[in-house]
Amino acid sequence: MADENGHPEPEEMQLGAVMSALADPLRRKVVTELVGDDDGAERTCMSFELGVTKSTLTHHFRVLREAGLVFQVDRGNSRKVTLRRQELNERFPGLLDLIANEIH
């Protein structure tokens, strides 16, 4: 069962939801950048410079969170996002490698 913030357990992550989340180029950009960061690195949502309104940004991160791609936590007056690297590698082996090697 997903936690109170909408983070699913690894066994609840569905490939369709993950692929749907990654179908959007802005969300895929977020995940691609996180894949390139150090393991466990936390970033603010605004650090991705997606060029969208705050409400649209909130929507994109909600989709990523509910699909299980990222973990979000409140840190004072901002939200920090972390890639769920270990869980994704266990649940969908090779997925993050594909994302990292995507040609833009």
N, C-alpha and C positions, 0 to 999 in steps of 0.2 A: 504494500500500500504506500502511495506517495506520502511524503511528510507534509507538515502544515504549510510549507512553502511551495509545494508542488514538485519536489524532487522525487522521481520514481526510484524504487529499489532497482539494482542492476537486472534482476530477473524479470522485472516489469517493463524494461525498455523494449520497445517494439521497433523492428527494422523499418516498417512503413512510416512511423512517426519520425524516426531519425532521418530517413531519406527525404521526407516531406519538409522537415525543418531545413535540411541542407539544400533543398531545391532553390531557395531564395538566395540570390547572389550576395546580399548584405549579410545574411546569417552565415553563409559559407565563408565570407571574408572574416567574420569574427572567429569562427572555429579555426580557419587557416592561420590566423595570427596567433591564436592560443597554442596551436600545435607547435609553432615556431618558438614559443616562449619556454623558459625553464619549467620543469615539472613542478607543479604546485604554485606557480606564479599567480598572483592576484592582480586584477586590473579593474579600474572603474569602467562602467559602461560607456562613459563619455570619451575614454581614451582611444576608442576605435574610430572616432571621427567619421561616422557614417553619413553625416549631412542630412539627417532627418529630424523631425520634431521630437520632443521629449516623449510624447504619447506613442509615437511610432517606434521609438527606441525601446520603450517599455514593452510594447507588443512583441518585438523581435526577441528580446531576452526572455520573455515569458515562454515563447514557443521553444526556444533552445533549452530552457530549464525543464519544461514539461516533457520534452522528448528525452531528456536525460543527458544531453550533451554538456551542459555546464552546471556548476553549483554556484548559487548566488547567496550572499550573506550581507546583512546590513552591518556597516562599519561607521557608526555615528551618523553623519549626514549624507553618506553615499553608500551605494551598493557595490560590492566587489564581486567579481566573477572569476571562476577558476574552471579550467577544463577538467572533466571527469576522466582523465587519461587512463588510469588503471582499470576502472570499471568498463570503459569503452573497449579497451584492448582485450579484456577478458570476454566481454559479451559479443563483440563484433571484431574478431582478429583481422588485422590488416586495413580496417577502415581508415584509421588516422594516417596510415602510410599513404593511402590513396589520396587523401585530402592534401597531405603535405607535398605530394608530387604532382598535383594538378597544375596544368599549364594554363596560364591566364592569357 
